[in-house]
Amino acid sequence: MTRPAGSAGLLRVRELSERAEVPLPTIKFYIRERLLPAPRLIVGRNVGYYDPALVDRLRVIKKLREERFLPLRVIRAMLADRDSGTELEPGEASLIAEVKGTVLGAINSSRVSEVGCPVPGSRQQGDAGALSAEMAAAELTARPMNRREVIERFRPGTAEEIDVLEAMGLLAPEGRGAERRYGADDLRLLEALRQCHDAGLSRELFPIEGIGHYAETLGDLVAREVKLFARSAEGRMSKQTLQKVAERVLAVTEPMILLVRRNLMRKALREIAVAPSLQPEAPKQHKKKEKAHVG
């Protein structure tokens, strides 16, 4: 069958179905639900040709539905965010420039959210222990530290870890070289890593390079958060309201992110199936041999 002009490289809907391993009626349903775009080329009344990139898109939709059981409206929003990318439009960039100082001020003046951490007087931690932890935290973040002080404060090997964390953008000291000074959030991160080590997560079990996965995933998340905030707020908020929202955005979203992570961790652990080779074997029943009797 001769393909029409302009259809080179495009796929018929049946070809799309075969490559993505998604039934044809399901693809047509996704098109009606605006999860998939219309054909790139329409020939006649009923023949359409689609972008091959939709094969990967269909696989993503299939995974989100079958493995994470997300509703269509959530999948549609996720795909829309992915389609829009993270690059800011000129108007969005101007809006972020207006609130950048407010958000940075909130970051520098606020404490890391402590959802799930022991709090004074709680059952998780006695009053004396809580007070000691609070005093230690206050001492740790009372003033910025230089590189030598940081290495002395924590443990051997910290120098190399600092270099790796800085390369990933997870430590943001002010200044250069020996004059670099590490602020409160930098020190809290290093303290958290030290506590992980003390809790038994040695560098063999929890290598510092493994945090790169967090940096990559959360870096993409942060870029999308900025994009979403700018897109949603542009033209809809007065400058005064915008500044108030920007000032509170960290305080209200950080606990939510931590709780979402907790719930996703619960879900992931509950869904892990034990491999047959790891399941305990049923005890074998041995038949007793009957002694032969000499008649």
Long-range contacts (C-beta under 8 A, 24 or more apart in sequence): 4-41, 4-43, 4-49, 6-41, 7-41, 7-43, 7-49, 9-52, 10-40, 10-41, 10-49, 10-50, 10-51, 10-52, 11-49, 11-50, 11-51, 11-52, 11-54, 11-55, 12-47, 12-48, 12-49, 12-50, 13-39, 13-48, 13-50, 16-50, 16-54, 16-55, 16-58, 19-52, 19-55, 20-54, 20-55, 20-58, 20-59, 20-62, 21-62, 22-58, 22-61, 22-62, 27-58, 30-58, 30-61, 33-72, 33-76, 34-76, 35-61, 35-72, 35-75, 35-76, 35-79, 81-224, 81-227, 81-228, 84-227, 84-231, 85-227, 86-220, 86-223, 86-224, 86-226, 86-227, 87-227, 88-226, 88-227, 88-230, 91-234, 91-235, 92-227, 92-230, 92-231, 92-234, 93-230, 95-230, 95-233, 95-234, 95-242, 96-226, 96-229, 96-230, 98-239, 98-242, 98-243, 99-242, 99-243, 99-246, 102-243, 102-246, 102-247, 103-246, 103-247, 103-249, 103-250, 105-247, 106-246, 106-247, 106-248, 106-249, 106-250, 106-251, 107-185, 107-250, 108-183, 110-250, 110-251, 111-184, 112-185, 112-188, 112-254, 113-251, 113-254, 113-255, 113-258, 115-254, 115-255, 115-258, 115-259, 116-258, 116-262, 137-188, 140-187, 140-188, 140-191, 141-184, 141-187, 141-188, 144-174, 144-181, 144-182, 144-183, 144-184, 145-181, 145-182, 145-187, 146-178, 146-179, 146-180, 146-181, 146-182, 147-173, 147-178, 147-180, 147-182, 148-178, 150-182, 150-187, 150-190, 153-187, 153-190, 154-190, 154-191, 154-194, 155-194, 155-197, 157-203, 158-190, 161-190, 161-193, 161-208, 162-190, 164-208, 164-209, 165-189, 165-190, 165-208, 165-211, 168-211, 168-212, 168-215, 169-215, 169-219, 170-211, 170-215, 225-253
